Amino acid sequence: MIDSLKRSAEELFERVSWPSADEEDWRRTDLSRLLPRGVLDSNADLAGGIQGAEGWTAASLPLPEGYAGRVVSENGVVVGLSLPEPLADSGFKTYCCAPGDYPETLGNLGGAELNDSAERITAWHYRDMSGCLALELTGEFDKPILVEERLIARDSRDVRKALFSAPHLHITATPGARALVIWTLEGAPKHDESITPIINGGLTASVFPGAKLDITLRQNLGASVVAFLHGRLEVEENAEVRFRESHFGAVLLKTRTRVVLKGVKANARLNGVYAAGRGGHYDIGTVQEHRAAHAVSNALYKGAVVNHAIFQGLINVWPHAEKTDAYLTNNNLILGAGARSDSLPKLNILTDDVKCSHGSTTGRLDKNQLFYLETRGYSPEEAVRELIRGFLREAFVNAPATAREMLERDIDAAVGVSGPWADG
C-alpha cells in the first residue's frame, strides 16, 4: 500500500514542473542552464528501480573513538551498524523504515514540507525515498551518533543512464532527551561522463518539549555530484535544537533548512559554512519560522566563494508569536576576480512586540591582515589560507568537540589546495 506521504508527493510531482528561473527561490539557480538537458527526467525515471529498505541486513562495524554509535548507509539503505549496549541502555533506538512504514512524525513533517515547499524537487525526494533511517532518542548521552551516508554506483543499476539516491534521516528527540547526531554525506562514484550523479536528500527532526538536540550535517560529495537537500526541524515548548551544516563538495548544491519553533520558549541556533570552489554553484537557504511566543532563534552562515554562491535566509514570524527574538547573519568572503556572492536575508513579521534583525557582509581578504601575517613569517599563500580558516571556523566555534574537529579537517583540506584559494 502506498502511504499518504508518498501519494501526496506523487500528486505534487505530476502537478508541477521542474523549477524555473521565473520562480523567486530559483531565480539565481536556473537548472535549465546549470544541468545538461534531460538529466532531471532521466534520474526521475529511475522511480521503482531503486533498491528499497525491505529485508535489510546490516553488518557489524567498528566504532570510532569519541562516538556513542555508528550507522552506515549506501544510497539510502543501511549496510552497517555499531550500537553498543550503553547506547541502547540510554534509550536509543534505530529503525530502517521501508516505504509505507514511516513513523507518524515523519509523515507529519514531510506532509507539512510538501505543503510549504510545493515544488517538484521536494516532491521528487519524498516520492522516491527508498526508505528512511529513523533515530529515536529517549535518554541522555554526551557522545555523538555518527550516521554515514554514501553515494555509490551499484551493479544492479543502469549507470549508463543515471545515478540517483534519495536518502532520508529522521530524528525524534522525546521529552527530556539530550543527544548529538552527525550526518555525513560522501561519495564520488565512478560513472560515465555522460551522466550526472544526483543526490536528493532529506532531514527531518521532531524535538519534543524539554529535549535538546544537536545536529551536524556534513556534505562532502564528489566534485561531479549534484545535491539537493531539504531539512525541516520542528521544536516544541522549552526545547532546543542546534543545527550546523557544512558544504565542501558537489558541483551544484541547492539546500533549504526550515526550523519551525512551535512551542513557547523554543530555542534554535543555526550555523553553516560553505566553500564554493572553482566551477561550483551553491544556493543555501534557511527559514527561521516562529509560530509561538517567547521563542529565540539565531543563524550565522559564512561562505568562501571562488565561483558563485547564493544565501537566502528568511525570518518568518507568525501572528501571536510576540516576544520573538530572532537574528540572521550571513558573511561571505570573495576569492578570485570572477567570484560572485548573492546574500539575500529577509524578514516577514506579522505581529508586534518582537526583536528581529539581520545582517550581511561580502568582501575580499583584508590586505592589511595579509601584510601583517607575512611580516610574521607566513608566505603569501599561507597567509591567505590562515585568514580563510579563521573566517570559516568562527561559524562553529561552539560546536561539540567531535563535530568541530571534523569540520576543521574539512576546512584544512579545502584551503590546503593552493590553486582556487590563492587567487584572491
Beta strands, then each sheet from edge to edge (+ up, - down):
strand 1: 59-60
strand 2: 69-74
strand 3: 77-82
strand 4: 93-97
strand 5: 132-137
strand 6: 145-150
strand 7: 164-165
strand 8: 168-173
strand 9: 178-187
strand 10: 198-207
strand 11: 212-221
strand 12: 226-235
strand 13: 240-247
strand 14: 252-261
strand 15: 267-276
strand 16: 281-290
strand 17: 296-305
strand 18: 308-317
strand 19: 325-334
strand 20: 340-349
strand 21: 355-363
sheet 1: 1+ 3+ 2- 6- 9- 11- 13- 15- 17- 19- 21-
sheet 2: 4+ 5- 8- 10- 7-
sheet 3: 4+ 5- 8- 10- 12- 14- 16- 18- 20-
end
